[in-house]
Every structure is written in C-alpha cells, then in structure tokens.
Amino acid sequence: MNIHTKVSRYSQEFDPPVRGDTITADRYTTKEWMDGEMKNLWPKVWHLGGLLAELEEPGDIIRHNFAKESVIMVKQEDDSIKAFYNSCPHRGNRLVLGEMASVPRIVCGYHNWTFDLDGTLAKVQDPDDFEGGTPCGKVHLSELRCETWGPFVFWCMDDDVAPLHEWLEPFPERLKGYGIENWVRVLNVSADADFNWKIIRDNFNESYHLPTIHPELATFINDGLPDTLFEMYPSGHNSMWMKGHQATTRVDYHTSEVPAPLGEAARAWGIDPEEYNGRTGDLREAIIEAKRRLGPGRGYTNYDNMSDQQLVDYFHCTLFPNLTLTMSPEQLQVLRTEPHPTDPEKCVFQHWCLYPPVEGMKEVFTPLGMLPLQHDAVARHSVYGDGVSVGYVADQDLSIGTSQQQGLNSRGFKGCILPGQEKRIQRFHELLNDYVKGASE
C-alpha cells in the first residue's frame, strides 16, 4: 500500500499547507480568548446583517445585535443603505429596540434626539443650551461600512478590511449561476445554546460526523471520501462539494433497491426508481437530464445558468469565521453561530432557509416540513433543548454541542487529534490564532 495515497479528494488548486498548531481547549472555555476575539477578530471581518428584501422603502431599518454590539442598517432616500452603531451619541442609549422598524427619522427614546436617515442630528431639546450653539447638523451617528451581495446586507467595523466582494472570494462568482438575488427567506429561526460558537464552526468544517450524527442523509447524499471534494481558498474560506441524488459509497446501496428518499426524488422528476435497482449510482445522471428537460417549464428559470454539478449536488461553503452557506439548486441554507455577550461557553445559533420564487409555487419543503413560500413564514427564537426545532439536521448538529463543551473543560483533553479530512478545522484555528494571538505565536 502506498502510504502517501490520499483518501480524501483535496483540490490540487486549493489545498494550502497547515502549520500543525495545537487546537487548545482554552479557546472554547476562557474569557481571555473571548476578549481576544472581540478585540482582534470580530471587528476585522464582514458580518451578515440582514436581507435586502427587508429594506424596501426609505426609513426601513433592520437591527443586528452581535455580542454586546448592536448595528442598524437604514434604507436611504437615494435607495442606498447605511449602517450605524445602534447608540445615541448623547449618552449612549440604544436607538432601535426592535428587530425591524420603518420611520421617517431615527428618534432616541430617552431625550428625543432626532436624526435624519443619513445619521445627521436634526433636532434636540433645548438646542441653545450647548456650548458653541446647537449640535444639530454637526453631530452624526457613528457609521460603519455597509455593502451588499446577492440578497444579503453586510456590515464591517474596520476600514482596512477588503471590500465585501473581494473578501467573499470565490463565492460571488462560484454561486452566480444559482441566481439567488431574489430568493425568499422562508425560515428564520435561532436559539441560545450552551456551547462556544466555534464548536459548530468545527462541525461545519468537516463531514467526518455525518455517518454518526446524520445517518439518514447517506441515502441521498454521497458522503464517501473518494467522492467528496474539499477546497481551501486564499481568502480564508473553505468549501466542500458532496454528490447529491446519489447514495453514499460507504454502504453498498448501489447493488440493491433505490433507497428512500432518493426514490421519491426520482419520481418527482418523472423517473421510475425501480428501473435503477442494482444501479443506483446511475440515477444522478438521469435526474440531471430530467431537470434540464423539465425544470424551466416548472418555473426553475435559474437551471439554465447552472452546471450539471450545481443541478444535483450540495456546495457547502464555510466562510471564515462564523458563516455557512449550503447551496442546492432549490434551497440556500444560512447557518451561523455568534458569541454570547459575556459567556464564552454559550452562543447564539441562527438558521435561515431561502428558496427561489417559482411562479405558481405556494409551498416549499423546509427543515421544518412544508411551509408557505413567503418571507419569514416561520420566524422565532428559542433556547436549544426546550423542544423547539431549528431544523431536523441542525437539531442533530446542535445535539453534540453541549457534551463537547463539557468535555473540553476536562484536564484530560490535551488538544484535538485530527484525521486528514479535517484539515479545514486545522486551517480555521490557525487563521483564528493569527487574528487573536498574532501570526508570530
């Protein structure tokens, strides 16, 4: 046997070396690490703030609370979007208390300081009682960078970070064919969780857990290592291509009957799965052909711009540090973990699902079952473990988080021991070290 043979399919073009830094427990458990991230990591990355669809008219506002910070994104009179820290320059009171608002001006509820939509102070109580005269027209809300991509609005605290489209590379180009610009967010759920935000990031940077945590996926997603492609980009982001509409090669489904739900997926495109008993692996190509032939007539106008791979496979994009986009031709899942404001052993998990607005389609299948194809058909916040689902696969991912957090607090844990297929985890933590501790350490 050749000991140098790689089982995993790392892209030759996007397979950078790693240093082998020890992945220590303190980064998951200590206030010192949390403070280092707040100082050196979070200000220097782009944050997904919300959706363009929520900012239709001038004065529409969406708020994004992140740890102890709060940011508001405001639609301007010229249709641009500005982002401001959600803090009144008078004495710091938060200006917008709800997740959304639609106002002619931004008004502080404490002393009635009033700001134009562009952040300029327009009205104060007792304007002549200030040394140097009225502050109106001179004082402004603290502004952040704000840019858009696809259906999303992003904000960033640091002026030196690369522009959004450059920072996102290569995803704007790689995802262009899906046509996600007008997709509808149907599912918008989140939950407080009892583990550090990086536990789920590690989970999304590997597929090693799939046979144990998500065994049912193996019947229609091929998680076999020889069939999975990993890529790690110069931007710091990673991705994984997994063959869809094909059962795993870890189990010999390919010489037996077509398993459910792969059979149902075939029938949905006019294919009799029984004709593929004993050659299940051939179904993927048959579904590609059927989607090419039938998709546009069913309202999937974006199919014409997709590659064959995009028509049937799952493109799992893990953006450094805390954002995941899982693409399939009829669904975009957004999964994110954000730090708790004060506790390093807690986080907030967020799960959005977006769908193309197919003409005539009233409902879509989501991780919570069938839902109306309308904005935020389900929108809620819960506490993980209270029985409220954040999506059936996401529930499985979160199920291991608390016990892993507990184990990381053990004196017996000396650092992660990773197989080659988890190299993306290693790279993530080395990038994290460079941000939080400095590249010299």
Secondary structure, 3 states (H helix, E strand, C coil): CCCCCCCCEECCCCCCCCCCCCCCCHHHHCHHHHHHHHHHCHHHCCEEEEEHHHCCCCCEEEEEEECCEEEEEEECCCCCEEEEECCCCCCCCCCCCCCEEECCCEECCCCCCEECCCCEEEECCCHHHCCCCCCCCCCECCEEEEEEECCEEEEECCCCCCCHHHHCCCHHHHCHHHCHHHCEEEEEEEEEECCCHHHHHHHHCCCCCHHHHCHHHHHCEECCHHHCEEEECCCCCEEEEEEECCCCCCCCHHHCCCCCCHHHHHHHCCCCHHHHCCCHHHHHHHHHHHHHHHCHHHCCHHHHHCCHHHHHCEEEEEECCCEEEEEECCEEEEEEEEECCCCCCCEEEEEEEEECCCCCCCEEEECCEEEECCCCCEEEEEECCCCCCCCHHHHHHHHCHHHHHHHHCCCCCCCCCCCHHHHHHHHHHHHHHHHHCCCCC
